[in-house]
């Protein structure tokens, strides 16, 4: 069950409390309390942050050191895909390697050029377009169209 555990006073029993269904991507990421400069939200996250559409999940890439600390915490379920270890919990998926054959930007590079929205670092719009073009799925193509329209309307964006 998504959410967190609350201790029932005087019993030593913990009961699950679900997350609010309308929690924004910003709130979900802030709740993780990840250290600044060590992570970036990628995928469709920027689309929700800019108000285009909701994200189904939250994709985060973190430094290798932070990834190891999260693995050791025992709070995350591990899943191996594409030869990478993904950490999963409550609709959040964390990995330590953003780049692959079709997309060359590393997690460290992405963090340096992040677009900050309400204190959360997102893969910038230009990199998100590159990332989604590399994936090439149908849903990515419609996201690319939205982002390109946004850039056209906001030509003055230099730090997108």
N, C-alpha and C positions, 0 to 999 in steps of 0.2 A: 504494500500500500504506500502510495506517495505521501509524504509529510514528515512529521517528526514524532518522537516519543515524549510524553509528558509523565512525570512522576506523580502518582497519586499520593498526596501527603499522608504520612503515617503508615503506609502499606508496603512500601518498597516495590510496588507494582508500577510498571510503565505501560501506558496505553497509547496506541497510535492516534495521531491527530492529522487529518488530511490537510494538504495545502489548499488555499483558496483557489478555485478554478480560474479566476480572472487575474491571477498574479502575472504581471508583465515580465518580459524577458529581463528588463533592467533589475526588477526586484529579485527575480530568481538568481541572477548572477551576484548581485550584492549580498544576498543571503549566504552565499558560499564563502564570503570573506577571503577571497584569494588575494595574495600579495600583489600589489601594483607593480607593473613592469615585468610580470612573469606569466602573463596569459593574454589571450585574445579570443574574442567571440567571432566565429566565422560562419559561413553558410548563409542561411536566410535570416540570421539574427539582425543584420543591419536593416533588412526590409521591415521588420517589426519596429525596431527602434526609430525608424523614420516615418512610421505610420502607414506603410503600404499594405501590409497583411500580417496576420499572426504567424508565428513560427510553431511548427508541431513539436519541436524539441529545441534544445540548446546545445550547440556544438562549440566546444572550447578547445583550443590548443594551448598547451602550457610548456614551460621549460622542462627539460629532462629531469632536473633536480626536483622541481615541484611535482612532476608526475610520479617520481619514485616515492616522495613523501605521502602523496595521496594513496598510492598502492599499499604502502606500509600501514596506513591508518586502519585498514580493514573495513572501511565504510563503503567501499565501492565494489561492485561486481565487475569482474574482468571478462572481456570478450576479445578474442584474437580475430582480426579481419585484415586482409591485404598485408599480412605479415606485421601488423602493428597491434599493440595492446591498447584497447579502448577501455576506459573506466566508465561505468554506467550507474546512474542512480536517479530516480524521480524525473525521468525525461531529459536528463542532462548526460551528455557524452563528452568525455575528455580524452585527448590523445596528446602525444608529445612531438608529433611529426606532421606538419601541415603539407610539406612538399611530397611529390611523387613524380613518376615519369612525365606526366602531362602537365604538371604544375610545379614550377621550380622555386617559388618563394618559400623560404624557411619560416618557422615560427618566430625566430629572433628578428628576422627582417620585417615580418608582419607587425610585430609588437612595436618596432621603431616608427612605423608609418601608420599606426592605428588612427581611426577616427573616433574621438572620444564623444560619447553621448551620455549625458547625465552621470559622468564619472566612470563609465564602463568603456573599455577599449574594444572597438569592433574592427574587423578587417575593413580597410577603407574601400570606398565604392569602386575605384578603378581595379583594385586587386580582387574584389568580389566578382566583378564582371569577368576578369581573367580566370578566376577559380571556377565559376559556373560555366564558362565556355569550355574549359578543360573537361568538366564532367559531362556536359552535352546532353543531359536528360531533358525531357519535354518541360518539366516544371522549371528547370533552370533557364530554359530559353525564354519563358514568359517573365521570369525574374529579371533577366538581362534587359529585356525590353523596358520594364518599369524603371530600372536604374538608369538606363540610357536616356529615357524621357526626363527623368529627374535632373540629370546632368545638363541636358539641353535647356531646360527651364532655368537652371541655376548655373549658367556658364561661368560665373565669377568664382565658382568653387575651386580653390587651389589645394585645399587640404582634405578633399573628400576621401 
